[in-house]
Amino acid sequence: MKPRLLVVDLWGVGDLAVATPFLRLASQNYEVTLFAKPSAEQLRERFWLDVRIIPFVAPWTAFRGKYRLHKWPWKTLAHLLQTMKGMNFDAAVSARWDPRDHLLMFLTGAKRRYGFPRLGSQVLLTDPINSGKPLVHRYSHWQQLANALGFDLPAHSVLSRQSEGEQIVIHTGASQPVKVWPLERYARLVHWLRHQGYTVQVLCDLNQLQFWREQGEAVVAPRSLTELCALLEQAAIFVGNDSGPGHLAAVSGIPTFTIFGNQTPALFAPIHPASEWIEGAPCRYKPCYDSCRFPVPYCLVDIDEETVCREVELFAAKRIPIQKKR
């Protein structure tokens, strides 16, 4: 029997996308169980069929009210930990500098526990890994974990595509408003690209539907990750914010162009080797993740549409032959 490996990744879709190459390779050597949000079930069939999912919404991953301890699902968490303890994991890993992950791995009783210590959490790990500093790309953490477990994770490991689409797929959503480039500018970008002869499909979040309908746009707001992945199949390239859909596109083998604001490409650039991006204005507070100290994220809103139009057109020209334009 293969040794049993627990992978802890309780955060967003983008994090799971970045972890995908690790999960796929680890499954060749280990019986892998992933402790993750329920949305991971929608990705399992497409990306890591052999991985078992234990679903859990960790309250500390909420954007608001995360430390209202009296509202935490303590009974559910205790039951899940007891279940995992009975699974007798040979090893457990987390790619985050997060003592909460390390405590969870310790409480499962995993024989070896690999992670990146912080705030004294090395006492919970049998094999602490020192990557030098936390501000490196998350994918490099998965590479270090792979090395510790005895296999090699290539620098760029994305799915190969049997056939490439011909559309530019633009997704205007993100997990938090602070990451969304203004929709009015996206509308002008769509118009510009169509004027250049490209076929453009717009995807969005549910709360953006009204805006796009008022623009007369045949927009789609995917209701599930399964639907989103199916729509991405039509893409030759993907354009969007620093978001989960962009990371899913990249790991699916689609080159991405990302409009970064309060986050930095050095930490979260999509892992497709042909991906490109435009970075927001410098700010002494970056990276500031899902919030901003200012009334608006100036680093993002100060990126003008003319610059984005020009950069995206150059990016598209590398990937979509003229004869495939519409």
C-alpha positions as CSV (number, residue, x, y, z in Angstrom):
1,M,0.0,0.0,0.0
2,K,1.1,3.6,-0.6
3,P,1.9,5.7,2.4
4,R,-0.9,8.0,3.5
5,L,-0.4,11.8,3.0
6,L,-2.6,14.5,4.4
7,V,-2.6,17.9,2.6
8,V,-4.0,20.9,4.4
9,D,-5.2,23.8,2.2
10,L,-8.2,25.4,3.7
11,W,-8.2,28.7,1.7
12,G,-9.5,29.8,-1.7
13,V,-9.8,28.4,-5.2
14,G,-6.7,30.1,-6.4
15,D,-4.7,28.4,-3.6
16,L,-6.0,25.0,-4.7
17,A,-5.1,25.7,-8.3
18,V,-1.6,26.5,-7.3
19,A,-1.4,23.3,-5.3
20,T,-2.7,21.2,-8.2
21,P,0.6,20.1,-9.7
22,F,1.7,19.0,-6.2
23,L,-1.5,17.0,-5.6
24,R,-1.3,15.3,-9.0
25,L,2.3,14.2,-8.5
26,A,1.9,13.3,-4.9
27,S,-0.9,11.0,-5.9
28,Q,1.5,8.9,-7.8
29,N,3.5,8.1,-4.7
30,Y,1.0,8.6,-1.8
31,E,-2.6,7.9,-0.9
32,V,-3.6,11.6,-0.7
33,T,-6.3,13.1,1.4
34,L,-7.0,16.8,1.1
35,F,-8.5,18.8,4.0
36,A,-10.1,21.7,2.1
37,K,-13.2,23.8,1.5
38,P,-16.2,21.9,0.0
39,S,-15.5,23.5,-3.4
40,A,-12.5,21.2,-3.7
41,E,-15.0,18.4,-4.6
42,Q,-15.8,20.3,-7.9
43,L,-12.1,20.3,-8.8
44,R,-11.3,16.7,-7.9
45,E,-12.7,15.0,-11.0
46,R,-11.0,17.4,-13.3
47,F,-7.6,17.8,-11.7
48,W,-6.9,15.1,-9.1
49,L,-9.3,12.2,-9.4
50,D,-7.3,10.0,-6.9
51,V,-7.4,12.5,-4.1
52,R,-9.9,12.0,-1.2
53,I,-11.5,15.2,0.0
54,I,-12.4,16.0,3.7
55,P,-14.5,19.2,3.3
56,F,-14.4,21.9,6.0
57,V,-15.0,25.6,6.0
58,A,-12.4,26.9,8.4
59,P,-13.9,29.9,10.2
60,W,-10.5,31.7,10.3
61,T,-10.6,31.9,6.5
62,A,-13.7,34.2,6.5
63,F,-13.2,37.8,5.4
64,R,-15.2,39.2,8.3
65,G,-15.8,38.1,11.8
66,K,-13.2,35.3,11.6
67,Y,-12.3,35.4,15.3
68,R,-15.8,35.2,16.8
69,L,-14.7,32.1,18.6
70,H,-18.2,31.4,20.1
71,K,-19.5,30.9,16.6
72,W,-16.8,28.4,15.4
73,P,-18.1,24.9,14.6
74,W,-16.1,23.3,17.4
75,K,-18.0,20.0,17.4
76,T,-17.6,19.5,13.7
77,L,-13.9,20.3,13.9
78,A,-13.4,17.9,16.8
79,H,-15.2,15.1,14.9
80,L,-13.2,15.7,11.7
81,L,-9.9,15.6,13.7
82,Q,-10.9,12.4,15.4
83,T,-11.8,10.9,12.0
84,M,-8.4,12.0,10.5
85,K,-6.6,10.6,13.6
86,G,-8.1,7.2,12.8
87,M,-6.7,7.4,9.3
88,N,-3.2,7.0,10.6
89,F,-1.4,9.4,8.2
90,D,2.2,8.7,7.6
91,A,2.8,12.4,6.7
92,A,1.0,15.7,6.6
93,V,2.0,18.9,4.8
94,S,0.9,22.6,4.6
95,A,2.4,25.2,2.2
96,R,1.3,28.1,4.4
97,W,3.2,29.9,7.2
98,D,0.2,29.2,9.4
99,P,0.5,27.9,12.9
100,R,-3.2,26.9,12.7
101,D,-2.4,24.4,9.9
102,H,0.5,23.1,12.0
103,L,-1.7,22.6,15.0
104,L,-4.3,20.7,12.9
105,M,-1.6,18.4,11.5
106,F,-0.3,17.8,15.0
107,L,-3.8,16.9,16.3
108,T,-4.4,14.4,13.5
109,G,-1.4,12.4,14.8
110,A,0.4,12.3,11.5
111,K,3.8,10.6,12.0
112,R,5.7,13.2,10.0
113,R,4.6,16.8,9.7
114,Y,6.2,19.1,7.1
115,G,5.6,22.9,7.1
116,F,7.0,26.4,7.3
117,P,7.2,27.4,10.9
118,R,6.0,30.8,12.3
119,L,5.5,32.2,15.8
120,G,7.0,29.1,17.4
121,S,5.0,26.6,15.4
122,Q,8.1,24.5,14.8
123,V,7.3,22.6,18.0
124,L,4.3,21.2,16.2
125,L,6.3,20.0,13.2
126,T,8.6,17.0,12.9
127,D,10.2,18.4,9.8
128,P,10.2,22.3,9.8
129,I,11.2,23.8,6.4
130,N,13.0,27.1,6.3
131,S,12.5,28.8,3.0
132,G,14.2,32.0,4.2
133,K,11.2,34.3,4.2
134,P,7.4,34.0,3.7
135,L,7.2,36.5,0.9
136,V,8.0,34.1,-1.9
137,H,5.6,32.5,-4.5
138,R,3.3,30.0,-3.0
139,Y,4.3,27.5,-5.7
140,S,7.9,27.4,-4.5
141,H,6.6,26.2,-1.1
142,W,4.9,23.2,-2.8
143,Q,8.2,22.5,-4.6
144,Q,10.1,22.5,-1.3
145,L,7.5,20.2,0.2
146,A,7.8,17.8,-2.8
147,N,11.5,17.7,-2.3
148,A,11.1,16.9,1.4
149,L,8.7,14.0,0.4
150,G,11.1,12.6,-2.1
151,F,9.8,13.7,-5.5
152,D,10.5,16.6,-7.9
153,L,8.0,19.2,-8.8
154,P,8.9,21.1,-12.0
155,A,9.0,24.8,-12.2
156,H,6.0,25.0,-14.5
157,S,3.6,22.0,-14.4
158,V,0.2,22.7,-16.0
159,L,-2.2,20.5,-17.9
160,S,-1.7,19.9,-21.6
161,R,-4.6,20.8,-23.8
162,Q,-5.9,18.5,-26.5
163,S,-7.3,21.5,-28.4
164,E,-7.1,25.2,-27.8
165,G,-10.0,27.6,-28.0
166,E,-10.1,30.7,-30.2
167,Q,-11.7,33.2,-27.8
168,I,-10.3,35.7,-25.4
169,V,-12.1,34.9,-22.2
170,I,-12.3,37.9,-19.8
171,H,-13.4,37.3,-16.2
172,T,-14.1,40.5,-14.3
173,G,-14.7,39.0,-10.8
174,A,-12.6,38.4,-7.8
175,S,-13.0,37.2,-4.2
176,Q,-12.9,40.8,-2.9
177,P,-13.9,44.1,-4.5
178,V,-10.4,45.5,-3.7
179,K,-9.0,43.2,-6.4
180,V,-11.5,44.2,-9.1
181,W,-10.3,46.6,-11.9
182,P,-13.2,49.0,-12.6
183,L,-15.9,47.4,-14.7
184,E,-16.3,50.5,-16.9
185,R,-12.7,50.0,-18.0
186,Y,-13.2,46.3,-18.7
187,A,-16.2,47.3,-20.9
188,R,-13.9,49.5,-22.9
189,L,-11.3,46.8,-23.1
190,V,-13.9,44.4,-24.5
191,H,-14.9,46.9,-27.1
192,W,-11.3,47.6,-28.1
193,L,-10.5,43.9,-28.6
194,R,-13.6,43.3,-30.7
195,H,-12.7,46.3,-32.8
196,Q,-9.3,44.6,-33.4
197,G,-11.2,41.5,-34.7
198,Y,-11.0,39.2,-31.7
199,T,-13.9,37.1,-30.3
200,V,-14.4,37.9,-26.7
201,Q,-16.5,36.1,-24.1
202,V,-17.1,37.9,-20.8
203,L,-17.6,36.0,-17.6
204,C,-18.4,37.7,-14.3
205,D,-19.5,37.2,-10.7
206,L,-23.2,37.2,-9.9
207,N,-23.1,40.7,-8.3
208,Q,-21.7,42.1,-11.6
209,L,-24.4,40.7,-13.9
210,Q,-26.6,43.9,-13.8
211,F,-23.7,46.1,-15.0
212,W,-22.9,43.9,-18.0
213,R,-26.6,43.5,-18.9
214,E,-26.9,47.2,-19.0
215,Q,-24.0,47.2,-21.4
216,G,-25.9,44.8,-23.7
217,E,-23.3,42.2,-23.1
218,A,-24.1,38.4,-23.4
219,V,-22.3,37.7,-20.2
220,V,-22.2,34.5,-18.2
221,A,-21.9,34.2,-14.5
222,P,-20.8,30.6,-13.8
223,R,-22.8,29.0,-11.0
224,S,-20.2,26.5,-10.1
225,L,-16.5,25.7,-10.6
226,T,-17.5,22.9,-12.9
227,E,-19.3,25.3,-15.2
228,L,-16.4,27.8,-15.0
229,C,-13.9,25.1,-16.1
230,A,-16.1,24.1,-19.0
231,L,-16.3,27.7,-20.2
232,L,-12.6,28.1,-19.9
233,E,-12.1,25.3,-22.4
234,Q,-13.1,27.8,-25.1
235,A,-10.3,30.1,-24.2
236,A,-7.1,30.7,-26.2
237,I,-6.1,33.2,-23.5
238,F,-7.6,34.4,-20.2
239,V,-7.7,38.0,-19.0
240,G,-8.8,39.0,-15.5
241,N,-8.0,40.2,-12.0
242,D,-5.8,38.5,-9.4
243,S,-8.4,35.8,-8.8
244,G,-9.2,32.1,-8.5
245,P,-10.6,31.9,-12.1
246,G,-7.2,33.2,-13.4
247,H,-5.3,30.5,-11.5
248,L,-7.7,27.8,-12.7
249,A,-7.2,28.9,-16.2
250,A,-3.4,28.8,-15.8
251,V,-3.2,25.4,-14.3
252,S,-5.7,24.2,-17.1
253,G,-3.0,25.1,-19.7
254,I,-4.4,28.6,-20.7
255,P,-2.0,31.5,-20.8
256,T,-3.3,34.3,-18.6
257,F,-3.0,38.1,-18.4
258,T,-3.6,39.4,-14.9
259,I,-4.3,42.9,-13.7
260,F,-2.6,43.1,-10.3
261,G,-3.4,45.7,-7.7
262,N,-2.8,45.3,-4.0
263,Q,-1.1,41.9,-4.5
264,T,2.3,41.3,-6.1
265,P,3.1,38.9,-9.0
266,A,6.2,37.7,-7.1
267,L,3.8,36.0,-4.7
268,F,0.7,35.0,-6.8
269,A,1.4,35.2,-10.5
270,P,-0.5,32.4,-12.3
271,I,1.9,29.4,-12.9
272,H,1.5,29.0,-16.6
273,P,4.9,29.7,-18.2
274,A,3.4,32.0,-20.8
275,S,1.4,34.1,-18.4
276,E,1.9,37.8,-18.3
277,W,0.6,40.6,-16.1
278,I,0.5,44.3,-15.4
279,E,1.4,45.4,-11.9
280,G,-0.3,48.2,-10.0
281,A,1.5,51.3,-8.8
282,P,4.0,50.9,-5.9
283,C,2.7,51.2,-2.4
284,R,4.6,50.8,0.9
285,Y,1.8,48.6,2.2
286,K,1.9,46.0,-0.5
287,P,1.2,43.1,-0.4
288,C,-2.0,43.8,1.5
289,Y,-4.1,40.8,0.3
290,D,-7.8,41.4,0.7
291,S,-8.1,44.8,2.1
292,C,-6.8,48.4,1.5
293,R,-5.9,51.2,3.9
294,F,-7.2,53.8,1.5
295,P,-10.8,54.6,0.4
296,V,-10.0,52.9,-3.0
297,P,-7.1,50.7,-4.0
298,Y,-5.2,53.4,-6.0
299,C,-2.6,50.9,-7.0
300,L,-5.3,49.2,-9.1
301,V,-7.6,52.0,-10.2
302,D,-4.7,54.1,-11.4
303,I,-3.9,51.5,-14.1
304,D,-5.5,53.2,-17.1
305,E,-7.4,51.4,-19.8
306,E,-5.2,52.5,-22.7
307,T,-2.2,50.8,-21.1
308,V,-4.2,47.6,-20.4
309,C,-5.7,47.6,-24.0
310,R,-2.2,47.9,-25.5
311,E,-0.7,45.2,-23.3
312,V,-3.5,42.8,-23.7
313,E,-3.6,43.2,-27.5
314,L,0.2,42.4,-27.7
315,F,-0.4,39.4,-25.5
316,A,-3.3,38.2,-27.7
317,A,-1.3,38.6,-30.9
318,K,1.2,36.1,-29.6
319,R,-1.5,33.4,-29.1
320,I,-4.3,33.9,-31.6
321,P,-3.4,33.8,-35.3
322,I,-5.0,36.4,-37.5
323,Q,-7.0,33.8,-39.4
324,K,-8.7,32.8,-36.2
325,K,-10.0,36.3,-35.5
326,R,-13.6,37.0,-36.1
